[in-house]
Amino acid sequence: MTFALVLVALALAFPWAAVAAARRLATVLPPRDACWALTAATLLMAGGTIAALAGLLHVPFLASLEQVPLHRVLEVWPVAVPAACTAALVMAVQAVLLFRRGFEHRVVLERAWRAAAEGTGHGDLLVVPGDDVDAFALPGYRGRSSRIVVTVGMLRALKPRERAVLLAHERAHLSGRHHLLFAVVDLSATVHPALRSLRGLLGFHLERWADEVAAATVGDRRVAAAAIARAALAGSQNRNTGGGYPMLSVTSGPVPQRVEALLLPEPVAPKGGARRIGALGLAVTVAFPALAAVALAYGLHEYVEYAAIAVRGS
């Protein structure tokens, strides 16, 4: 049982190293690739964590399959039941946090749709009256199609070409299904505390992804940078703090870094050894929790069989 506990401890501790590798890799990848890498890494690490805990939880169940009385199993593995109970408690807490976070996502989305209810327009654009300065991509909900929501205050704050940047930015959020990527990472982060730091990082790269699409659409990176800066400056004076969809808002994220990136040449994927080394490091650190979970399940099964033979022979 000591070996199994060591595997669980390593599986639960290794995401801290995997997060560091994922953050490092995201800095050298273009925004789109960085978003997919962060999402995949977070999902796999969360799955590996749950699998490791589930392995501990199934010790009594495996013992019952071998028709070994639980009290005899405890004679061989005194920590079997405490470890299983601890795993069950942790998984229960994870389930509560996951449910609560999912409910918060639903509340935010419903509130955003209520804020857009007064909007008028056609196609995918809704213009909301008022002096508040805001713009956001609103995912579809309950049969309603996705929309781009822009306030009159935001349209007044931007020049014509900057408005084109704004609309292209928000359309990039919708076409790229960025709300789904963010939801995956945000919900997965409730499984392991190490994953929480990736939520903000993914949010930044999602905005950078949309910024790059907008810059390519208008064909001028400086105009795109000016539009993001002007929209963020105007939006910082908002009086309304109860509406909008902050997960896909043009003014979210560290705006100075976004503007600085747009004033540089378009990012490209690294070539050669740097990319291979980064990808290999991330793959190793992310794969470890899953491999540890598989090894744990196999080891526990073998331990239960050993205990069954020992009990029957006594």
C-alpha positions, -999 to +999 in steps of 0.1 A: +000+000+000+030+023+006+039+021-031+003+030-041+003+060-017+036+072-032+021+070-066-009+090-056+012+116-039+033+120-070+003+122-092-012+149-071+020+169-068+032+167-104+006+191-118+026+219-101+055+211-124+032+206-154+017+240-149+051+256-149+059+238-182+026+248-197+031+284-188+066+284-203+054+268-235+026+292-239+050+321-239+067+308-271+036+297-290+013+319-311-019+328-292-041+302-309-016+273-303-011+285-267-048+284-260-052+248-273-020+237-254-032+252-221-067+238-225-055+203-233-029+203-205-054+215-179-080+189-190-055+160-189-041+171-155-075+173-140-084+139-154-052+124-140-059+138-106-094+124-105-082+090-118-056+088-090-081+096-063-106+071-078-079+044-076-076+049-038-114+051-035-118+016-050-096-003-026-126-016-005-145-024-037-116-044-051-113-063-019-150-072-021-145-086-056-119-109-042-143-119-014-119-107+012-135-095+044-127-058+050-113-064+085-088-089+071-077-064+045-071-038+072-048-063+089-026-063+058-032-026+049-041-006+080-044+027+059-066+012+032-099+025+045-086+059+058-070+065+024-102+055+006-123+078+029-099+107+023-101+102-015-139+101-012-139+133+008-116+151-016-137+140-046-169+151-029-154+186-024-143+186-060-178+178-071-193+206-050-168+231-064-174+219-099-212+222-095-209+257-080-186+269-107-208+256-134-238+274-117-218+306-116-211+303-154-248+299-160-257+329-138-232+351-156-245+341-190-281+347-180-272+381-167-254+390-199-284+380-220-306+402-198-282+431-203-285+426-240-323+424-240-327+460-250-303+457-279-314+462-315-298+453-348-296+425-373-275+395-380-250+388-352-248+424-339-269+439-311-265+476-302-275+484-267-285+521-259-269+540-231-237+558-222-219+528-207-189+517-227-189+479-233-186+453-260-186+415-256-192+383-274-223+366-261-225+328-266-258+312-276-281+302-248-314+283-247-321+284-284-308+319-289-279+323-314-246+339-305-244+377-307-219+405-306-232+431-281-219+467-283-232+497-264-238+530-281-212+545-257-186+521-271-194+530-307-191+567-299-157+562-283-142+546-313-133+558-348-148+539-379-117+517-385-115+510-348-151+498-347-141+473-374-114+460-351-138+457-323-163+437-343-136+415-358-123+408-323-156+398-309-164+376-340-131+359-335-142+349-300-175+334-313-160+316-343-132+302-322-156+290-295-135+307-269-161+304-243-159+266-244-121+266-240-124+290-211-152+269-195-131+237-198-101+253-181-122+271-155-141+240-145-110+218-146-092+243-122-117+233-095-101+198-094-065+208-084-053+241-069-022+241-092-045+246-122-061+278-110-032+299-122-039+288-158-073+304-159-060+340-161-032+329-185-057+313-209-079+344-207-050+365-218-041+343-247-078+341-258-078+379-260-045+378-279-059+353-303-089+376-310-066+406-312-045+389-339-076+379-359-088+415-357-055+429-368-054+405-398-090+415-407-083+452-408-048+448-422-032+472-398-017+462-365-013+498-353-050+505-358-059+473-339-036+483-311-052+518-309-087+503-310-079+480-280-063+508-260-091+533-267-118+507-259-101+497-227-096+533-216-132+543-223-145+511-207-125+518-175-149+546-167-180+524-168-206+530-142-224+498-150-207+468-132-236+443-133-239+434-170-218+422-198-200+389-203-165+396-188-151+363-200-151+375-237-150+413-233-127+433-255-115+453-224-105+422-203-071+409-197-038+429-192-045+455-219-010+471-220+006+437-228-020+431-255-013+465-271+024+460-269+021+427-287+001+442-315+028+468-320+053+440-327+054+417-358+028+389-360+039+360-338+049+328-354+054+293-341+090+285-330+110+261-351+136+235-344+148+223-311+131+249-289+096+238-300+104+201-297+120+205-262+091+226-249+065+202-263+083+172-249+086+188-215+049+196-214+040+161-227+060+144-200+047+165-171+011+163-183+012+125-190+026+116-156-007+120-137-025+098-162+003+072-162+005+072-124-033+067-122-030+036-145-001+022-125-020+029-093-050+010-105-029-020-116-009-019-083-040-018-062-055-048-080-023-067-075-022-058-038-057-069-033-050-102-049-019-106-027-040-098+003-066-124-007-040-151-011-025-141+023-059-142+040-070-175+025-037-191+034-039-180+070 
